[in-house]
């Protein structure tokens, strides 16, 4: 009965996830009756039975006969399957409920990113804070300290990947700093975090943020100075011996992650500017950084495995479909699901392959 309940619940939640995917990017409310996107007719309860209604109507609206996207039963079936997978690993209880929420968030984020190439802050930060809350109150799936460290380290890692990627795409030219906070402060936090520790790195970057807000001008160090110096700071930790290189790298990532998530939260509440801005080449959006931070809160060190799986999945699909640009969110979501359920087994199998254990 537990497996059947999980499957049916997943199908029902998948139907609501479809509403989120369709309405949230448009800024529409999630309440109210569902309507046909073609004719606007209000759908009856018999039109909204997950998967079965689509099959019974043969993929067409009952009222205007317009085709219904196969995306709807796909999302419902996928969510139902993921909930059933959860039931195989977790008995009925609060932990299973939290995993259901984790998976529903990832499904919504993946399909929204496919449609819009954006990851809504409400979902990425919602997933992040849900993971920290679960860790703090229940110690699930990690202790609070592990969840917080995982979020900061994971966000910091991807923020630096995005920073260096954009730096290379600009052919090592200086990018335009954002006021009062942007990627420049993230890179500064990483450099000072490697040299002086994460607390000092974040404090100095927050000071730069405050001065930029006060003066209305970017008070930052240039990327063409900071980004080349950062690997040297890591190398200095390595030359000092002991665990110096580990501390330097950890301090760098934690400080960068803290600034990336704090700065992203600032811009999430800031009213969008109406003035057109000149677009600069980017390797990865900061929505992916926030999602990576959320995965870190749920997965801890296995977030790195999720990132590796996402990179492999993205590269494979890019080659198969000959696409140079693909939204990275769906691949991160896929990597997060695999790492959550099978991360430990995959790591053990890999170490056994290497003969380490």
Secondary structure, 3 states (H helix, E strand, C coil): CHHHHHHHHHHHHHHHHHHHHHHHHHCCCCCCCCECCCCCCECCHHHCCCCHHHHHCCCECCCCCCECCCHHHHHHHHHHHHHHHHHHHCCCCHHHHHHHHHHHHHHHHHHHHHHHCCCCHHHHHHHHHHHHHHHHHHCCCCCHHHHHHHHHHHHHHHHHHHHHHHHHHCCCCCCCCCCCCCHHHHHHHHHHHHHHCHHHHHHHHHHHHHHHHHHCCCCCCCHHHHHHHHHHHHHHHHHCCCCHHHHHHHHHHHHHHHHHHHHHHHHHHCCCCCCCCCCCCCCCCHHHHHHHHHHHHHHCCHHHHHHHHHHHHHHHHHHHHCCCCCCCHHHHHHHHHHHHHHHHHHHHHHHHHHCCC
